Amino acid sequence: MNKVSYFSLILGFALLASACKSGINSQTKTSASAEHLLENRYKMLLDYPVDSMSMPRSMTIKTNLIKKVPSRDWTSGFFAGNLWQLYRLTNDSKYKEQAQKWTPFSKKESVNSNSHDVGFKVFCSFGEALKVENKQEYKDVIIKGAETLCTRFNAKVGAIRSWDFNKEIWDYPVIIDNMMNLELLFEASKLSGNQKYHDIAVKHANTTLKNQFREDNSCYHVIDYKPVTGEVRKKTTLQGYNDDSVWARGQGWAVYGFTMSYRYTKDPAYLKQAEATAKFFMTNKNLPEDAIPYWDFKDPSIPNSPRDVSAATVMASALYELYGYTKNQSYLAFADKIMKSLHSDKYILPETVKAPFILDHSTGNWPKHDEIDEPIIYADYYFLEALLRRK
């Protein structure tokens, strides 16, 4: 039995543990069918041609068109990361060999100060590489990326600036997604011994904790600050339905980001917020029965609204880590529920789709009508990470 089958079997046992006896045979067949689909999907990542300007981001199934991006795109590091994670899941050297080819394409992003997403681009590729190969060159790229990310920090605001566009709308936007980039800073501090990276990450997390959440513990997508005084100008959204709605993936970023920040700091305030937002997500009245959320919890089109598998995979991965710190069984059970739902042909792409993606039905940017109900690369990344964390 290879490693991927073993991990799938372990997950399968966990997902089926509470099943009634009469349903075990049918569920086992479904699980076996899903694992066959998954193993075939994994292999398709090996067939994708190596090209530094064509990192796969998403796919429009109707036109069979793969959206390919260069390294400057915020999603560019995920494909290499997926290959590294598949190597860890399967122990098949073919995935490592491909990962070694793709990873260097993100290196130049370690000096690109025009984006707050240095973490996504660098850490999801080189960070995953470092977990497999303890190479100084990988560490150097991570540390350089952290130094670059720090140039976007404003001490008066106490946060790292997100986007540079829409300057006629925002003065100093900070998005909840930016919590994910703090892992680059925390890890770079450990690798280099430079406390500055850790301190900036903590300041950003504290500012986000103070301003980004509502009373019900859902989070805003964007907080715009006055860069001279640090005051909040407005609380708004770019990817949610409206300013007062609840963008599903944003809630995943929040739980993941504060759980990860707790890992490095052991600050109980971070753990408390992660748990509070997780509870909001898990108990939301508009969450579908299979736990794969609609793209926004307050979209008035529910139940005819598109789902967002990427929000589900981010949350599942976060909850597995959160369970490790709290031993709260509800987090483990909910993450398992998400993964059980995703282990089906409802969400796994069929073999007829020849593309380097695993899961369907993610929503990228609904307000811009971009990447709606499609396979998106980061959904796969956090799905694979969740599999690794569940083992």
Secondary structure, 3 states (H helix, E strand, C coil): CCHHHHHHHHHHHHHHCCCCHHHHHHHHHHHHHHHHHHHHHHHHHHHCCCCCCCEEEEEECCCCEEEEECCCCCCCCHHHHHHHHHHHHHCCHHHHHHHHHHHHHHHHHHHCCCCCCHHHHHHHHHHHHHHHCCCHHHHHHHHHHHHHHHCCEECCCCEECCCCCCCCCCCCEEEHHHHHHHHHHHHHHHHHCCHHHHHHHHHHHHHHHHHCECCCCCECCEEEECCCCCCEEEEECCCCCCCCCCEHHHHHHHHHHHHHHHHHHCCHHHHHHHHHHHHHHHCCCCCCCCCCCECECCCCCCCCCCECHHHHHHHHHHHHHHHHHHCCHHHHHHHHHHHHHHCCCCCECCCCCCCCCCECCECCECCCCECCCECEHHHHHHHHHHHHHHC
